[in-house]
Amino acid sequence: MKIAIIGGGIGGLSAALHLLKAGLDVHVYEQAPRITELGAGIQISPNASRLLHRLGLEAAMDHIGVLPRAVHQRRWDDGRTLQRAPLGPDVEAAFGAPYYHFHRADLANLLADALPRERLHTGHRLVGLDHRGERVVATFDNGATVEADVLVGADGIHSRVRDLVFGPEKPRFTGCVAWRGLVPADRIASLGIEVASHNWMGPGAHCVHYWVSARKLMNVVCVVEHGTWTAEGWTDRGNVADVLARYEGWHPIVRGLIAAFPETFIWALHDRLPLPRWSDGRVTLLGDACHPMLPMMAQGAAQSIEDGAALAALLTTTLDDVPGALRRYEEVRKPRATRLQEMSAANRMRFHLVDGPEQQKRDEAMANSGDRSIANISWLYGHDAALPA
């Protein structure tokens, strides 16, 4: 079975590795001239890391990744702990795989290096798709054409495959604007920041930060409500002074991180309604192409990795009925992805409550409910996407 994957990001590359391991003839077509990932930090929880470990990537992941000890949720002004839940050895013991923090580019390069070079084709921008019986023909702007039994759109939130198959889709601006920065460790040594995932919650804003690149860099993302910036790309430069002004009165650690930014990038957070379906004939979608989610559950990349593992498992057990396998893939994956999309959107509101009765109820619930406890998070971290029900 010949499979063409459009998109050489984390989802597309990990899907290719799963499909190749399953014995299928898979090639990846990426529009950029080289594999690169915009953005900065990424969190890979046990539901995804176990799948990558099975591909033989554990040693490489341990070399470049960071293993956080906990997730620490704190109040914006006085730094009071609202909830602290275990990661590190506790999570690894419970779920058989660790929780990692990576720089996105580090993980993308690791995956690309694991894929045989002849199976990765850069400089291929998709311009056309055509179903021809039991084959799909993809046409690229460089004049190349490719025939495959299955074509997978792993080309992200601005998916060309999705547009060609289901028509253009207009994103919805959430009203949130984010700044991101990568801070070298030597600039913030005096802050004494624990190796953990930190989330500071305040009125109309929150701030997440954690170590990446073997603790050489601190990834920082600041998200605020009611921003006026509307561009969705990740490469627009922002102004550090603007971020500091928006976080006036916040805890010294948050302001110290922002002040240490060598540079900052700004983007507007958009979302999209869940697609009615992901597949059409022998074409399907995975990752942000079909279920983009706000970053408030740190599951975007993990879910794309799950998609690839589930797709490989279902295609190899249903070789004689590709459209049926793709329908089953959607049936298995869509409810879980939709649930996480909805939870991410709900967390956006939960993280940004203004001080008052609702905020006090949230803080009390976080302290008492243990929603990040081992037992309560098992539905997410304990899931094995390579064993679709």
N, C-alpha and C positions, 0 to 999 in steps of 0.2 A: 504494500500500500504506500503510495506516494503522498506525502503531506507537505503543503506549503504554509509556512507561518509568516504572516505579514507583521513585522515589528520586532525589533531586537532589544527590547527592554527586559526588565527582570521577569515579567510574565511570559513573554515569548521565548526567551532563552531557557528558562526552567522547563517550560512545556516541551521544547525541543529535546532537552536532555531526558525527560521522562519518556517521550515517544521513541527516542532512539534506543533507550534501554529496553523498551518493550519489543524491539526488533523491527520497527517501522522505518521507512525511508523518508527522512524528514530534512527539509532545508528551511533556513530562515532568511527573509528578505527585509533589509533595513534601509530606510531612505537616507539616513545620514552617511557621510563618508567613512565614519568609524563608529564603534560602539562607545556611546557616552551617555551619562545620566545627569540630567539637570537636577537641581535641588541639593539636598544635603543629607540629613539623617534619615534612617529608616529602621523600623523595629520589626524583627522577625521572631514571632512567638513559636512555642513548641509545635502547634498544629502545622506550621510550615517548615520549621527547622528539621523535624524528623524526616520530612520528605526529601530535603536537600542532603541530609546525612546519608540516606539510602542511595543517593547518586554518587557517593564516595567523596563528598566535599567537606567532611567534618574537619579534617586537619587544616585545610585552607581557611575555613570559616573561623576556626579557633585562632588562627594567626592574625587575621585582620579585624575580627569582631571584638566587641566588648560585652562582657557578661554582667548585666546590672544585678545588684543585690535585692532591689525592691522597687516598687512604684510608690512614690511619696507625693500625696496630694496636700497642698498647703493653702493657707489663707493669704491673700494678696498683700496685706499691709504689715501684719505683725509676724507672719511666717508660721503661725500656729498650725500644727499637723491636724488635718481633717481626717485623713485616712492613710495608713501605711500598710501595704500588702506585700507579701514575699514574692520575690522572683528567684534568681540564683539557684542554689542547691535544692531548696524546697520544691520549686517548680520542676526542676529537672528530675528529681526523685519521683515526683508524683506523675509526671507525664512522659518520662523516658527521653526527653530532649530538652535542650536549653533554650533560654530566651536571649536573643542577641540584639545589640545595636550595631548598625553599620553606617558608613558613608555609602550613599546610593551608588556612586561610581565604583567604589571598591567591590561591592557585591556584583554589579553588572559585569565588571571585568573578570571577576572570578568565574562567573557562569560562562562568559564568552570563551575564556581560556579552556574550559572543560569540554567545549563543543569542538569536534574536528573542524579544522580551518576550512576545508572544502565545503562544509555545510552552512557556512555563514556568508551571505552575500550583501555587502554594503553598497550604497549608492543606487539603490533600487526603490524608486518612489512609485507606488501603485497609482495607475490612472484608469484601469478598466478591469471589469470582471465579466465573465461569460460562462453560463452553464451549457455544456455540450454533452448531453446524455449523461453518462456516468463519470464525466470529467468536468473539472473547473479550469478555465483558462484565465490566468492573470497577465495583464499587460502593464509594463513599467515605462517610465518616461525616458529611459535610456534605450528603448527599442526592444528590450528583451521580452519574451513571452515564456510562461511556464504553465505546464499542464500538471494537474494533481488530482488525486482521488478525493482529497479533503483540503479545504483552505480554511485557515484559522486566522481571524482578525485579532491580533494582539497588539494593535497599534494605538492604544491609549485613549484618553478622553476625547481627543479630536479624531477618532477613528475614521479613516477613509473607507475601510471595508464596511463599517456600519452605514455610512452615508450612501455607498453604492448599492447596498442590498436593501436597506430599509428607508432610505431617504434622509436628507439633512435634518438634524435635530438641534434646536436652539437651547443653549444652556440657560439656567435661571441664576441670576446673581443673588446670593444669599444675604447680602448686606455686610458680610464680613470681609475684612482686609487683613492680610498677613504680611509680616516682615520676617525674613529669615537671615541668620548670620552664622558663620563658622568662626569660633574664637580659638586661637592657639592656646595651648595649655599654659604657657609661661605668662600670658597676659592676665590670667585669673587665678594664679597659684594662691594668692592671699585669701581667696574666697573659700577655700577648703571644701569644695563641692564633692559630696559623696558620689560613688559610682552607682547611680540609680536613675530611674526615670522620674523626673520632677515635673509636677504640674501645679502651677500657682493660679488660683481662681479668684477673680475679682469682678467688680461692677462693669459689665459690658466688655470684658476682655479676659484672656488667660495667657499664660506663658508656659511653654514646655521646653525643657532642655535636658540633654544627656550627652555622655561621652561617645565619640566615634573614632575610627581610624586608630585603633589600639591606644586609646586615651590621649592621642596627640591633639585632638580638636574637640571642642564642645559645640554641639549642634543646638541652636536656639531658634525657636519659632514663637513669634508674638502675634496673637490673633485678636482683633478688635471688632466690635460692632459699629455699624453706621459709618463705615468708611466711604469715601467718595471715589476711590480708585476702582476702576472696573475692568482693567485688562487682566486676562486669565493666565498669560504666560508667566514663566518663572525667571525670566532673564532681565526684567526691568529693574534698574537700580533705584533704590530708595535713599532717603536721607536719615542718617543716624539721629540727628537732632529731632526729627519728627517723631521717631519712636520713643526717645527719652521724654519728649513733651507729653505724649499720650500716656506714658507710664509714670507720670508725676505722682509722688506719694506712695509708690509701691516699695516693697521691701528692698533693702540695700543690695541683696544678692541679685535680684532681678535687674535693678538699675545698673549694678556693676557689670553684669554680663552685657547689657545693651551698650554701655559706654565703651566696652572693650571690642565691639565689632570693628574689624578692619574695613568692612563694607557691608551693606545690607541690600537685599533684593525684596521687592514688593510685588504681591499679586493679589487679585480678588478671588475669593472663594465662590465657585459656582457649583450647582448640583444639577442633576437631570432626573426626570421621572424614570422609574423602572421601565425597561422595555417590555412590551407585550410578549416578545419572543426573542431568542438569541440566534436561532438557526434558520436557514433557508436552504433546503436541499442538502448539498454537500459543503455548505459554508456555515461556519459558526464563529462566535466571538468569545473572548475571555478577558478577564481583568477589567481595567477601566473602560475598555471598549463597550462593555455591556453592563457593568455595575459600578460606576464611579461612586465613591463615597467620600464624605468629608473626613478629615484626618483625626477626628476625635475618638476613634477606637483603635487607631494605629493598626488597622487590618487591611488596608488597600493592597499592599504588596503580598501579604500573606495569603489573601484570598485568590490572587492571581496565580500563586504557586499551587494552591489547592486545585484550582481549575485545571491546570496542566496535568496534575497527577490523576484526577478523576477522568479526564478526557482520554489519557493513555490507557487506563484500565478498561474503560468502556469500549473503546475502539478495538482493542485486542481481543475482547470477548465477543464482539459482534461484527466480525470482518465481513460477513455476507450481507449486512444491512447497515450501510453507513448512515443514511438519513435517520433510521431508527435509533442508532447509537447516539447520534447528535441530539435527537429529541430526548432520549433518556438522560444524557449529560445535562441538558437544561432542566429537566424535571428534578434531578438530584441536586444540582448546584444552586438553582435560582432561589428557593426558599431561604437557604442559609445566607446567601449574599444579600438578599433583600432585608432580612432581619438585621444584618450588620449595617446596611445603609441607614435603616430607620434608627438604630441605636446611636449611630454616629451623629445623625441630625438632632436627636434628643439631647445628646451630651453637649452639643453646641449651646443649647438654651440653659442646660444645667450648669455649665461652667461659668456662664456670664450673668448670673443673677445679681441684681443690685442688693446691697445690704438691706435687710429687712426680714419680715416674717418668712417669706419663701426661702430666702437664703439660709435662715436659721433652721428651717425644717430639713433642707438639704444637708447641712452640716451635721445635724443630729442623725439623720439617716445614714450618712457615710460612716459616722463613728460606730453606729450600732448594727448596721445590716451586714457588714462584711461582704459587700457585693463583689469584691476582688479576692475573696478567700479561695483556697484551693477547691473546696467543694462547689462554690458557686460559679467558678470560671471553668469547670471541667467540660461543660458543653462546648466551649470554644477551643481550649487548649488540648483537650483529649481527643478531638475528632481526627479520624484518619481518612483523608480524602481519597487515598488509593484503594479504599475498600467501600466503594459506593453501594449503598443499600439497594 
